[in-house]
Every structure is written in C-alpha cells, then in structure tokens.
Amino acid sequence: MKSADEIKKIACRTINDESKAIENLQNFIDDDFVKVVDLLLNSKGRAILTGIGKSANIALKIVATLNSTGTPAIFMHAADAIHGDLGNVQGDDVVLCLSKSGNTPEVKLLVPLIRNMGNTIVAIVGNTSSYLAQESDFVLNTTVDKEACPNNLAPTSSTTAQLVMGDALAVCLLECRGFTTADFAKYHPGGALGKQLYLKVEDVYRNNESPSVDAEDDIRHTIIEISSKRLGCAAVIFNNELVGMVTDGDLRRMLQQNEKIDGLMAKDIMSLKPKTITPETLLINALSMMRGNNITQLLVVENSTYLGIIHLHDILKEGII
C-alpha cells in the first residue's frame, strides 16, 4: 500500500501529464480543423461518432455534447457497425472515427465500407501515419507523447486529448451557430440547469395566495391576513396602488416599540418601497435578488399592479440550486 504522500504525488503527476497533453493540442489546430467545423456547420446530415474500446466511450460523450449544443449526432460502435449498425449512416452524414492507433482491425474494416458509401470521414487519431489517418478526408491530430499510466499502456492522456478535441469542435460549432441560452434551455428542460434557464416567476407565484391589506386597515386585520396566507408578509394597497409591504419583521418591531397597538394601521408600520419583481423574470434571477438584499420574499408586480408574492421557499422547492 502506498503512503498518503505517495498517492498524492501519483495523482498530481497524472494531472500534470494530462494537462501537458491537452496544452499540446493547440499545436494541432490547423486548416483541417477549420474545414471540419465548416463541414459540420453546413451539413444536411448528422455527425456519426464511432470508435472501439475507450475511444468509443469518448465518442459517446462527444455525441452528447454535440446534441446538447445544436449539432445532431449519433453514436455507432465500430464493432456493431460491421454487424448491421452501418445502416445508421445516411447519405449526408459525416463520420468521425476516434482511435489512438488508427490501425485497429475494426477500424480498418469499417473505413473502406464508409468510403464506398460516399460519406466524408474525419479521423480523430493519435497516429497521423496510421491507416485511419491516411484513408480519411480530414485528420484531427490528438497525438500525445505518453499516457499518464506509468506503463504507458492504459488510455489516459490519449482519451483526454480526444475528449478535449471533441469539446473544441462542439464549442466552435456552438459559437458559429450563435447558440444562445434560450437554445440551450430548449435542449435541457430537465434538472436544475434546465430550470435555471427557463423557469420564470410567473410559473411559480400563482401557486401562492396574494395577501394584501388596505393602508388604513388596523393591525389586528393585518396580522390575521399575514398569518392566514402563510407567506410572512402582505402588500399594502392604497387607492388601488401598491404603497408598501408589512412583514413579520415589521410586526415584531412594532410590538417592541409599542405597548398598545390599538389605533395603529398598516400604513404606520409598513416598509416603503418594497422590492418588486416582474412575472417574466427568470426564477434564478429572483433568487439572486433575494440573496443580494437579504430577503425571503418579493412582491410580483406588472404595470404597477400587485399580482402576488414569490417566496424563497418556492424557489428552493423547484430545486434550481
């Protein structure tokens, strides 16, 4: 068993080796890379990612990234392709084949079949002298000096290089397409990330009641309104206009400062200029506003009309953080 210090050194060495391999990729961004971006950008078909072994695993991840950023892509395992899955490849598709050596039996069998079908082949390969590199239309070089594995055998630095090259392609395509956060939300409707991008205040606040009191309502009525609606506050209205807000905190301060509450009205203890938000505001921005002002609720207002309340608990319940 290695000591704690030895384990830390191994981990740091691995990270350092892989970071050097990634940094060196910058030297391989050439005209072929630009042409592949242009090819995928203007293709009427899909990007077909294929590979064998660890390269196949990386291809799967690149497919997921491309699909989520606006470039249609599917994965086709190189071994399965020669046993029927080659039917996935359509006329306008661009085939990107991942391989470190570029000389594996499956790849050498697959490439001429794809070429006979007339599809463009892009090699993401760690050996530019290989069969795959020589038989492809374009080559994206992912050569690494060595694997992070001490025996220089287990795919580590090489697969990381493939992954980063795939990310570079995806990000270039994303920016060339003008892919926006709205587009991203369309492809990521689930989970916390998706909710941050599309869920709005109007989607949530309507589930709450809309506590409100008149500016001249007495304190007892105000307390009952706040307590019954269970949102910790009530909007204060005068002549059909929002003029303030009474919170639990305002009530506590009133009790500390006044022995008698008879005769007090909502307008006497309300907070002026309460924080408001519009219904179309993203929920994540409402959360940011609450945090920035150290508050737990916002009044929802549209065209100066009070509509309701959005509470911190509503946002937490949606699980966007």
C-alpha positions in Angstrom: 0.0 0.0 0.0 1.3 3.4 -0.9 1.6 6.1 1.7 -0.7 9.2 1.7 2.1 11.4 0.3 2.9 8.9 -2.4 -0.7 8.7 -3.5 -0.9 12.5 -3.7 2.2 12.6 -5.8 0.8 10.0 -8.2 -2.4 11.9 -8.6 -0.6 15.2 -9.2 1.7 13.5 -11.7 -1.3 12.2 -13.6 -3.0 15.5 -13.7 0.2 17.2 -14.8 0.9 14.6 -17.6 -2.7 15.0 -18.9 -2.6 18.8 -18.7 0.5 18.8 -20.8 -1.1 16.6 -23.4 -4.1 18.9 -23.6 -1.9 22.0 -23.9 -0.1 20.5 -26.8 -3.3 20.1 -28.7 -3.2 23.7 -29.5 -0.4 23.0 -31.9 -2.7 20.6 -33.9 -5.5 23.1 -34.5 -4.9 23.5 -38.3 -6.8 24.1 -41.5 -8.3 20.6 -41.3 -9.9 21.6 -38.0 -11.4 24.7 -39.6 -12.7 22.7 -42.6 -14.3 20.1 -40.3 -16.1 22.8 -38.4 -17.3 24.3 -41.7 -18.3 20.8 -42.9 -20.4 20.0 -39.8 -21.9 23.5 -39.7 -23.2 23.2 -43.2 -24.0 19.5 -43.3 -27.6 18.5 -44.0 -26.9 15.2 -42.2 -25.7 14.2 -38.8 -22.3 13.7 -37.2 -21.8 10.0 -36.7 -19.2 9.3 -34.0 -17.6 5.9 -33.9 -14.7 4.1 -32.2 -13.7 1.0 -30.3 -12.8 0.4 -26.7 -12.1 3.5 -24.6 -12.3 5.7 -27.8 -15.9 4.5 -28.1 -16.7 5.8 -24.6 -15.2 9.2 -25.5 -17.2 9.2 -28.7 -20.4 8.7 -26.7 -19.6 11.8 -24.6 -18.9 13.9 -27.7 -22.2 12.9 -29.2 -24.0 14.0 -26.0 -22.2 17.4 -26.1 -22.9 17.9 -29.8 -26.6 17.1 -29.5 -27.0 19.4 -26.5 -25.4 22.3 -28.3 -27.3 22.2 -31.6 -25.4 19.7 -33.8 -27.3 16.5 -34.5 -25.1 13.5 -33.7 -25.4 9.8 -33.0 -23.0 7.1 -31.8 -22.2 4.0 -33.7 -19.9 1.4 -32.2 -17.2 0.3 -34.7 -17.7 -3.4 -33.9 -21.5 -3.2 -34.2 -21.2 -1.2 -37.4 -19.8 -4.1 -39.3 -22.6 -6.3 -37.9 -25.6 -4.3 -39.1 -25.4 -0.9 -37.5 -23.8 0.6 -40.6 -27.4 1.1 -41.7 -27.4 4.1 -39.3 -25.2 6.1 -41.7 -27.2 8.1 -44.2 -26.1 9.9 -47.4 -25.4 13.3 -45.9 -23.9 12.2 -42.6 -20.3 13.0 -41.6 -18.5 10.1 -39.9 -15.9 11.0 -37.2 -13.8 8.0 -36.2 -11.9 8.0 -32.9 -8.8 5.9 -32.5 -5.5 6.3 -30.8 -3.5 3.9 -33.1 -5.7 4.3 -36.1 -4.8 0.7 -37.0 -7.3 -1.5 -35.0 -8.9 -4.3 -37.0 -12.4 -3.0 -36.6 -11.4 0.5 -37.9 -9.5 -1.0 -40.9 -12.6 -3.0 -41.8 -15.1 -0.1 -41.3 -13.3 2.7 -43.1 -13.5 1.3 -46.6 -17.2 0.4 -46.1 -18.0 4.0 -45.2 -15.8 5.3 -48.1 -17.7 3.1 -50.5 -20.9 4.7 -49.2 -19.6 8.1 -50.2 -19.6 9.7 -46.7 -16.9 12.1 -45.6 -14.6 10.6 -43.0 -12.9 12.6 -40.2 -10.2 10.9 -38.2 -9.7 11.9 -34.6 -6.5 10.0 -34.3 -3.3 9.8 -32.3 -1.1 8.4 -35.1 -1.1 10.5 -38.3 0.8 7.8 -40.2 -1.9 5.2 -39.5 -4.3 3.6 -41.8 -7.2 5.6 -40.5 -5.3 8.9 -41.0 -4.3 8.0 -44.5 -7.8 6.9 -45.6 -9.7 9.8 -44.1 -10.7 13.1 -45.7 -9.7 15.2 -42.7 -7.4 14.5 -39.8 -7.7 16.0 -36.3 -4.5 15.1 -34.6 -4.7 14.0 -31.0 -1.2 12.6 -30.6 0.2 12.5 -27.1 3.8 12.0 -26.0 2.8 9.4 -23.4 0.0 8.0 -21.4 -0.4 9.1 -17.8 -0.3 5.4 -17.0 3.2 4.5 -15.7 3.4 1.6 -18.1 2.4 3.9 -21.0 -0.4 1.5 -21.8 -3.8 2.4 -20.3 -5.6 5.0 -22.4 -5.5 8.1 -20.2 -3.8 11.1 -21.8 -4.9 9.9 -25.2 -8.6 9.7 -24.4 -8.4 13.0 -22.6 -7.0 14.5 -25.7 -9.8 13.0 -27.8 -12.4 14.4 -25.3 -10.9 17.9 -25.4 -10.7 17.9 -29.2 -14.4 16.9 -29.3 -15.2 19.8 -26.9 -13.2 22.2 -29.1 -15.3 21.1 -32.1 -18.6 21.5 -30.2 -17.8 24.9 -28.8 -16.7 26.2 -32.2 -19.9 24.9 -33.7 -21.9 26.4 -30.9 -20.5 29.9 -31.3 -20.7 29.7 -35.1 -24.4 28.9 -34.9 -25.0 31.8 -32.4 -26.3 29.2 -29.9 -28.0 31.1 -27.1 -29.0 30.3 -23.5 -32.6 30.1 -24.8 -31.5 27.4 -27.3 -29.6 25.7 -24.5 -32.7 25.7 -22.3 -34.7 24.1 -25.2 -32.4 21.1 -25.2 -32.0 20.9 -21.4 -35.6 21.2 -20.0 -34.9 18.9 -17.1 -32.9 19.2 -13.9 -31.6 22.2 -12.1 -29.7 23.5 -15.1 -32.8 23.5 -17.3 -35.0 25.1 -14.7 -32.4 27.9 -14.3 -32.7 28.7 -18.0 -36.4 28.6 -18.5 -38.4 28.7 -15.2 -39.9 32.1 -14.5 -41.5 33.8 -11.6 -44.9 33.6 -13.3 -44.6 29.8 -13.3 -44.4 29.7 -9.5 -46.0 32.6 -7.8 -49.5 31.8 -8.9 -49.5 28.8 -6.6 -49.4 31.2 -3.7 -52.2 33.3 -2.3 -51.9 37.1 -2.6 -52.0 38.6 0.8 -52.9 42.3 0.9 -54.3 44.9 3.2 -55.5 48.4 2.8 -53.2 51.1 4.1 -55.8 52.1 6.7 -56.6 48.6 7.9 -56.0 48.1 11.6 -53.1 46.0 12.9 -55.3 43.1 14.0 -56.6 42.7 10.5 -53.1 42.9 9.1 -51.8 40.2 11.5 -54.7 37.9 10.5 -54.0 38.5 6.8 -50.3 37.7 7.1 -50.9 34.7 9.4 -53.6 33.2 7.3 -51.7 33.4 4.0 -48.5 32.0 5.5 -46.1 33.9 3.3 -44.6 36.1 6.1 -45.9 39.4 4.6 -48.7 41.3 3.0 -48.8 44.0 0.3 -50.2 47.3 1.4 -52.6 48.9 -1.1 -54.0 52.5 -1.2 -56.3 53.7 -3.9 -55.6 50.5 -5.9 -51.9 51.2 -5.9 -49.1 49.4 -4.1 -47.6 51.7 -1.5 -45.7 49.3 0.8 -45.4 45.9 2.5 -45.8 44.7 6.0 -43.6 41.7 7.0 -43.3 39.5 10.1 -40.3 41.6 11.0 -42.3 44.8 10.9 -44.8 43.3 13.3 -42.1 42.3 15.7 -40.5 45.7 15.6 -44.0 47.2 16.2 -44.5 45.1 19.3 -41.1 46.0 20.7 -41.7 49.7 20.2 -45.4 50.0 21.2 -47.1 48.8 24.4 -50.5 49.4 22.9 -51.4 48.6 19.3 -55.0 50.0 19.3 -55.3 52.7 16.7 -52.3 51.6 14.7 -52.8 50.9 11.0 -50.9 49.1 8.3 -49.5 52.3 6.9 -48.0 53.1 10.3 -45.6 50.1 10.3 -45.3 49.2 6.6 -42.0 49.2 4.8 -41.9 51.8 2.0 -40.6 50.9 -1.5 -40.7 47.1 -1.1 -38.6 45.0 -3.5 -40.7 44.0 -6.5 -40.2 41.7 -9.5 -42.0 41.2 -12.8 -43.7 37.8 -13.7 -41.4 37.2 -16.7 -38.2 37.4 -14.7 -36.3 34.1 -14.5 -36.6 32.4 -11.2 -32.8 32.2 -10.8 -32.7 36.0 -11.1 -35.3 36.3 -8.4 -33.1 34.2 -6.1 -30.2 36.4 -6.9 -32.2 39.4 -6.0 -33.3 37.9 -2.7 -29.8 37.0 -1.8 -28.4 40.4 -2.7 -31.0 42.1 -0.5 -31.0 39.5 2.3 -34.8 39.0 2.0 -37.0 36.0 1.6 -39.9 37.3 -0.5 -40.6 39.6 -3.4 -43.8 41.3 -4.5 -44.8 40.4 -8.0 -45.8 43.5 -9.9 -46.8 44.2 -13.5 -47.6 47.6 -14.9 -47.7 48.9 -11.3 -50.3 46.3 -10.4 -49.7 44.0 -7.5 -50.2 40.3 -8.5 -48.8 38.2 -5.7 -45.7 37.1 -3.9 -42.8 34.9 -4.7 -41.1 33.3 -1.6 -37.6 31.8 -1.2 -39.2 28.5 -0.3 -40.9 28.4 -3.7 -37.5 28.6 -5.4 -35.9 26.0 -3.1 -38.9 23.7 -3.8 -38.2 23.8 -7.5 -34.7 22.6 -6.9 -32.9 25.1 -9.2 -29.9 25.3 -6.8 
